[in-house]
Amino acid sequence: MKKTKIAVFCSGGGTNLQALLDAEKSGAIESGKICLVLANNSSAYALERAKNAGVPTAVVTRRQTGSQEAFEAEILRLLQEYGIELIVLAGFMSILSENFTSKYPKRIINIHPSLIPSFCGKGFYGLHVHEAALAYGVKVTGATVHFVNEIPDGGQIILQKAVKVHKGDTPEKLQRRVMEQAEWKILPAACEKVAREIAIKGEKYEHIQNQ
């Protein structure tokens, strides 16, 4: 089966990217191949992780391109250049417009550090999510992988995993536990699931075309 070509979008350290690279290397992701790592921040350590793994990188910033439209147009150009079929948002701190997301229906997935629909939507990212969970006093939190549409954290859920909140947790401690116990497990699993579905659809399409 032909592998689905994947682009991973990052903004920072790239710990979720590393989980995906490790999963591909171990064979846990077997239906897809990471062909591009794109960052909206030239100092993102995710770029180093990609280079260390021999994966091509690109940097596109809104400041450099001048507008949201130009920013997204340059990203689309790169995706077409690399033949990308699946986009994984792994700590990507830019909202993509409906104009962009509608071009890749059920082809963009995102990892969010809570059990959606709790602590999600506009303003809920990074440590803010864990601060809100602790302030609310929840006993269980977790992570969610979902499809991306025009609503922040509003797309269909693919996978979720729960994580216990411990007495004395700080946002930083909770963030680390959610990463280790949930994010780094379900993001590669969801990536493989969607990549496989795309690959199977492609095989079916090619089979029909060749008849």
Residue pairs with C-beta under 8 A, 6 or more apart in sequence:
1 31
1 199
1 200
1 203
2 199
2 202
2 203
3 31
3 32
3 33
3 195
3 199
4 31
4 32
4 33
4 85
4 86
4 194
4 195
4 196
4 198
4 199
4 202
5 32
5 33
5 35
5 82
5 83
5 84
5 85
5 86
6 20
6 32
6 33
6 34
6 35
6 36
6 84
6 85
6 86
6 87
6 88
6 191
6 195
7 34
7 35
7 36
7 37
7 38
7 78
7 79
7 82
7 84
7 86
7 87
7 88
8 17
8 20
8 34
8 36
8 37
8 38
8 46
8 50
8 87
8 88
8 90
9 37
9 38
9 39
9 40
9 87
9 88
9 89
9 90
9 92
10 16
10 17
10 37
10 38
10 39
10 44
10 46
10 47
10 90
10 91
10 92
11 39
11 40
11 41
11 44
11 46
11 91
11 92
11 93
11 94
12 41
12 44
12 45
12 46
12 91
12 93
13 44
13 45
13 46
13 91
14 37
14 44
14 45
14 46
14 47
14 48
14 49
14 50
14 90
14 91
15 91
15 179
15 184
16 90
16 91
16 111
16 179
16 183
16 184
16 187
17 37
17 46
17 49
17 50
17 90
17 91
18 49
19 183
19 184
19 185
19 187
19 188
20 29
20 34
20 88
20 90
20 187
20 188
20 191
21 34
21 49
21 50
21 53
21 55
22 188
23 29
23 188
23 191
23 192
24 32
24 33
24 34
25 53
28 188
28 189
28 192
29 188
29 191
29 192
29 195
30 192
31 192
31 195
31 196
31 198
31 199
32 86
32 191
32 192
32 195
32 196
32 198
32 199
34 53
34 55
35 55
35 56
35 82
35 83
35 84
36 55
36 56
36 57
36 58
36 78
36 79
36 82
36 84
37 46
37 47
37 49
37 50
37 55
37 56
37 57
37 58
38 57
38 58
38 59
38 60
38 75
38 78
39 46
39 47
39 57
39 58
39 59
39 60
40 59
40 60
40 61
40 62
40 71
40 92
40 93
40 94
41 59
41 61
41 93
42 59
42 61
44 59
46 90
46 91
47 57
47 59
50 56
50 57
51 57
56 82
58 78
60 71
60 74
60 75
60 78
61 71
62 68
62 71
62 94
65 71
65 73
65 74
68 97
69 99
71 94
72 96
72 97
72 99
72 100
75 100
76 100
76 103
78 84
79 87
85 107
85 198
85 202
86 107
86 108
86 109
86 191
86 194
86 195
86 198
87 104
87 107
87 108
87 109
87 148
88 108
88 109
88 110
88 187
88 191
89 108
89 109
89 110
89 111
89 148
90 111
90 187
91 111
92 110
93 125
95 152
96 108
96 148
97 150
98 149
98 150
101 108
101 148
101 149
101 150
102 150
106 147
106 156
106 194
107 194
107 198
108 147
108 148
109 145
109 146
109 147
109 148
109 158
109 190
109 191
109 194
110 145
110 146
110 147
110 148
110 153
110 155
111 143
111 144
111 145
111 183
111 186
111 187
112 120
112 124
112 129
112 143
112 144
112 145
112 146
112 153
113 126
113 129
113 130
113 141
113 143
113 175
113 178
113 179
113 182
113 183
114 120
114 124
114 129
114 133
114 141
114 142
114 143
114 144
115 140
115 141
115 142
115 143
115 144
115 160
115 162
116 144
116 146
116 153
116 157
116 160
118 133
118 138
118 141
119 129
119 132
119 133
119 136
119 141
120 129
120 144
120 152
120 153
121 151
121 152
121 153
121 154
122 152
124 132
124 153
126 175
127 171
127 172
127 175
130 141
130 171
130 172
130 174
130 175
130 178
131 171
133 141
133 165
133 174
134 165
134 169
134 170
134 171
134 174
138 165
139 164
139 165
140 162
140 163
140 164
140 165
141 162
141 163
141 165
141 174
141 178
142 160
142 161
142 162
142 163
142 178
142 182
143 160
143 161
143 163
143 178
143 182
143 183
143 186
143 187
144 153
144 157
144 159
144 160
144 186
145 157
145 158
145 159
145 160
145 186
145 187
145 189
145 190
146 153
146 155
146 156
146 157
146 158
147 155
147 156
147 158
148 155
149 155
158 190
158 193
158 194
159 186
159 189
159 190
159 193
160 186
161 181
161 182
161 185
161 186
162 182
163 177
163 178
163 181
163 182
165 174
166 173
166 174
166 177
169 177
